[in-house]
Amino acid sequence: MQRGFILRQLVEEAFTMKIPGALLALLLLGEAASQSKRQSKANVKTPAQSQKGLHAAGELAQPATEEDTFVGVLPPVPDALALQLRSPSLAPLPALKALNNMKLFFLRNSGVTCNDGTAAGYYLRETRGSKRWIIFLEGGWCCYNKETCDTRYKNIRRLMSSSDWPQTKKGTGILSAQMEESPRWWNANAVFVPYCSSDIWSGTLPKSQQDYAFMGSLIIQEVIKDLVPKGIKHAKVVLLAGASAGGTGVLLNLERVAALLEELEAEAVQVRGLVDSGWFLDINHPRQSDYLDATSYAPTDAIKKGLRMWNGILPEKCRQQFKRADEWQCFLGYRLFSSLKSPVFVVQWLFDEEQMKLESIHLGSQSLAENQWNHIQNLGRELRNSLRDVPAVFAPACLSHTLITKSYWMEFQVKGVSLARALQCWERSLQESNKGPKVPPRSCPFHLIDSCPWPHCNPTCSALPGHPTGLEGSFMQTLLRLRPDVPRKAQEFRADPSQ
């Protein structure tokens, strides 16, 4: 308590007496070193080692590598001051409450805009001295004709306009600045790119040519250019991540980002992709008609129609594999993946809720017909098969959608391994091989796909929305929620229906 008071007093005096940054650095480092010596004698664990689950999973058990920005971990210091002490830049401290916040920047190129012509932009949290960057693309499906775009603008304007974006945004999950919440990326430069183009990050069409602009692919390019003065050219690792439509956007733009950084003469940057819930399939599902109404096309039809409307740009190697009428298939991960050179890690729920909604299956609203239940099971099988040849994958058998920006993202496991641990193993493999990930060793796996065939059969799955207890939803609770033919399912389980 006394040492914490001394540290706070040093900071306060630095501001009131205008102590130079270098002198303040020496004072703080001296006190930190003194604490380190005392605590090493007492054999006290660091916060990460004592955090439940982290040490057991091994997330922080390995020594720092050349990719890690900071060497070692400083001993515990009261509250947010510890985060600042870990930074190599100790010149005047910002307001402690703002440490987690990302600040809004609008693109310098005013010709690249959101759907309604307002300025596109990004949120940035800089970590001075860090050579690791994570750039996250937001998701939110798309619009693909005037009717769907008008409806989207009326009901979800933030996905088409920047007029109401806040000045700051707090990073969560893998974007968090808290070491306990994001053990590998808390000290990286974090960029959040809001989704305001409604084109699955593929469009290149300015607003002057019609009612709405669709410039998602160009927004990504301009964000990279705007980050050059902030140091991205000197990065060692750039992780392009995204969730849902943003995950698909990663697949569509990863090679273009790598090419742009090379064109900008970036030093020795490794560009990687992290796709969360953006690995969609084109499974045929029985429908009453090809589309339900003027604003509700089947997913594949929506993408076909949208690709023309957005003037969408596709990865060249994938596009060359298809006739012009079939180029839309490059939006599907399992079709596109083999044409990518940059390494990609895929996070995908085997029973993705949005995939099912796109197929007109709405869970919990009514009892499922037998063909719908069969379709859900088939979806799990097809997703599992489509990921079989992906070297780096984390696929739990849960009913959910998106994961990496949720604060509890490290709680899920596949075969006893958390996603944070799998990502660490993947990154280590990439450090050892410039050509791509090697076969993951048993001691550090990163190809993790649940083998159980039922929704929510993974014991780490979260409770279903609306579950009355708020506890984890077990597999049997899920069955009851979905309400299939209980006697028939009991027969498949070789169990008494009453059980």
Beta strands, then each sheet from edge to edge (+ up, - down):
strand 1: 101-106
strand 2: 121-125
strand 3: 132-137
strand 4: 168-170
strand 5: 189-193
strand 6: 237-243
strand 7: 270-276
strand 8: 344-347
strand 9: 351-352
strand 10: 392-395
strand 11: 399-400
strand 12: 413-414
strand 13: 417-418
strand 14: 447-449
sheet 1: 4+ 1- 2+ 5- 3- 6- 7- 8- 10- 14-
sheet 2: 9+ 11+
sheet 3: 12+ 13-
end
